[in-house]
């Protein structure tokens, strides 16, 4: 990869991560960048028009639903059967979510009551300065984004009090993963959050707040080729798709034979079953309304779906040098070897032979290499939004992503070239490869 391009990409990717400690912040930062690129926000409660006279018949739009965002480019020549090119990703990451009655006074310490969100690598969250980030909702139904900055820490037990800890650390999710944020018996965590959001504490009717690691993203290693940050699963794909879509918006769209779409869903780490998750109706709702704005009938929409493609972009695994036995012995993706094509015989990933050919064309057009990933037969395979999208909409889907080490850690690791290559391949996908 060109060093100047890589440097600029990674520097801005780091800024995106720092602006996105929660799914709601990631959506807000994506929306801000889309606004700057000339996209217009549509409200789901508004009339988007029909029979070709609505706003969706023009070029650049996006819609937000809670912690999810969908943005799209409609070419000038789009018709009621124009297919879609969709980049699917997700905005959430594993961690800890704030419970009701969150302030706990315990033996002279103030602690925050939290619930495990998704499947975090528990030990990686110990002894780090964490923040709470997300949204407060006041009684009038207004949403207020908030983040604390460094505020919490989950302290590990000293080795002097557990001499066998290095022989096997066992963490109880209820007893051992409760963070501290102060001392004494008086304190109100929710009141502090309300103050930061600029609203009275009594007016907070609900909240969705999660932990995030506050350590800044950093390059390190030989020649600065390695990159560590929180939430790269899956902000690496959200950012790659966002950059590619904005780049596509700056190019001529009249010749395009498809509608380019960025779909960043929430709640993938929980199984995607929510109104803003990939198993919910969001994508179909938006695509249907885009089609309606172009005059599509239900039959026309099915014709468009049949000719459409989805790239399900989510992080994957680079081979771990300390645990090579956990990987397939032949297919061993390395950091810096290019983005992954993810394959699973049991359709935990949606890639098939046609999808593999599409990905090969996109990478060739982008001038980047790619690697195939398949699980060790003795190690259960994870899954993505890919099979969900294929099942719900019948759109042919291929699973791809950046190879990481330490997936689901509070701080994950990749090679700087791989996110850049992923975004280049997505841009080629949007261009029609």
ABEGO torsion letter per residue (X at the ends): XBAAAAAAAAAAAAAAAAABABAAAAAAAAAAAAAAAGBBBBBAABBAEBGGABAAABABBBBBBEABBBBBBBBAABBAABBBBBBBBBABBBEBBBBBGABBBBGGBBBBBBBBBEBBBAAAABGBBBBBBEBBBBAAGBBBBBBAEBABBBBBBBAAABAAAAAEBBBBAAAAABBBAEBEABEBAAAAAAAAAGBBAAABABBBBBBBBABBBBBBEBGGABBBBBGAOAAAAAAAAAAAAAAAAABBAAABABBBBBBBBBGAAAGGBBAABAABAAAAAAAAAAAAAAGBBAAAAAAAAAABBBBBBBBBBBBBAABAAABBAABBBBBGAEBBBBBBAAGABABBAAAAAAAAAAAAAAGBBBBBBBBBAABBBBBBAAAAAAAAAGBBBBBBEBBBBGBGBABBBBBAAAAAAAAAAAAAAAAGX
